[in-house]
Amino acid sequence: MTHPASSESPRVLGKRRAGLLVVLLAVLWGASFGRDARGEGLGEKAKRNKDAYVAALRMIEAKLRANYEQIATWSGTYELKDESFQPSYPKMPEGPPKLPDAQTKPGGSGIAVEHGNFWMERKVLVRYAVDMKEDRLFTTFEVVGPTTLLNLDTKQTMEAHTLPHRERHVLTGEHWMKSTPASGPQDVGPSFARGKGTDSATRRAAMEVGPYKTYSSVVDPRELFCVSGKPFYRVLGVNAEWLEAGKPLWMELVERPTQAGVQYTLRQEFRPKSDLKQPASVAEFVFDPAAGYHVISSRSIRPSGMVDEEREWEYTLISGVYIPKRHHLKKYKRDSKELALERDLRLVDAKINEPLDKDVFTWGSLGLQEGDQIRDEIEGKTLRFQHGAPVAAAEYVDPKAASSDPAAEPTASGRWRTVLVVNGAIAVVAIAIVLLVRRHRRRRSS
């Protein structure tokens, strides 16, 4: 896939940005839109091709919106191969730190930390359920099999035998709930410590989940249709509105004929309104007619000209709806050609617009056990899990403690009364038997 380059010199969005995709919507929707007030460069191209650009943007927007809004519920499974760079730890004067044998042998609870840079690879099972209308998500992040470490200095590969990594998440407009559930029947390996003193789950504000998406353990399949948390069709709509209003916009659309129709490559530059002379951050998106005009590749480029991030998508049709069947992400180190993160997400199965379990977005789906401790960071409280729901720690009743409660056991005097009653009953029965026997003998003798 080729991406057209601009003949004009690039300009900058700003001196310090975490990445183009993070700021894309902020620039589009913010007060300082960072447009080319002088109508130069890509701004001149957009101005000259305004009508054609608006028509193309509106056409793609309509197709993406129609597909997106068809999805009421969405559930299924993805397989994720997660690879990332792990930097070197400082080398101690006496050499690599020594850990107990129990932490370095297979099945141990940790891994020996060695000096050197590592490339880590792990395979993850992602199960998910999404209620698109109610804005609710259930998703898991369960590492399956061993984690592989490649020492980039020595080129040696080793398997890391660590504690199993299991997370479950429920995200709604109200809150974000996260748990580290206990081992299930099919799980292998030791479990995390649980119960008193160990938080098995947390409850946080929904807005706090942002940094944990895309690059971390909250895998939200809705993000596959989005850039910076906003659906692609909304971003295209904003661009079309800007052009329709006659305002300059640093962008170009390049057409390429294909057997399925015209493929469009959108290239857009971003810069702060306060400094239009600096090089630009650049975003490129390819919209393919063979995939219902969904994005099949994207690239973000830093002001230095170095690639920050690359993505690729493949789609499948399920119940008349385009769903990503594969998503590949490459994230590079800042101003470097070296990878920092690579993720490959592949669809295993999916269901569209089928009923979801009524409890899937509740505490009951998080795999918690009776007595597990929950930290509520919204209310600043410690809770305990009891009968399928969190209760205040002070109100929690431990079934084991209740069964061994001295108050529930009979006292010594009570036990003596019981013994006396039983013995008295036995004596009465014995006397009755003796009397009956004597009476029977008298009758026989007479």
Secondary structure, DSSP 8 states (H G I E B T S, - for coil): ------SS----S-S--S-HHHHHHHHHHSS-----TT--THHHHHHHTHHHHHHHHHHHHHHHHHHHHT-SEEEEEEEEEEEEEE------TTSS----HHHHSTT-SS----SS-EEEEEEEEEEEEEETTTTEEEEEEEEEEEEEEEETTT--EEEE-----EEEEEE-SS-EEEE-----TT--S-----STTSEEEEEE-GGGGGGGBSSSSB--GGGGGEETTEEHHHHHHHHHHHHHTT----EEEEEEEETTEEEEEEEEEE--TT-TTS--EEEEEEEEGGGTTEEEEEEEE-TTS-EEEEEEEEEEEETTEEEEEEEEEEEE-TTSSSEEEEEEEEEEEEEES----TTTTSGGGS---TT-EEEETTTTEEEEEETTEEEEGGG---HHHHHT-GGGS--HHHHHHHHHHHHHHHHHHHHHHHHHHHHHHHHHH-
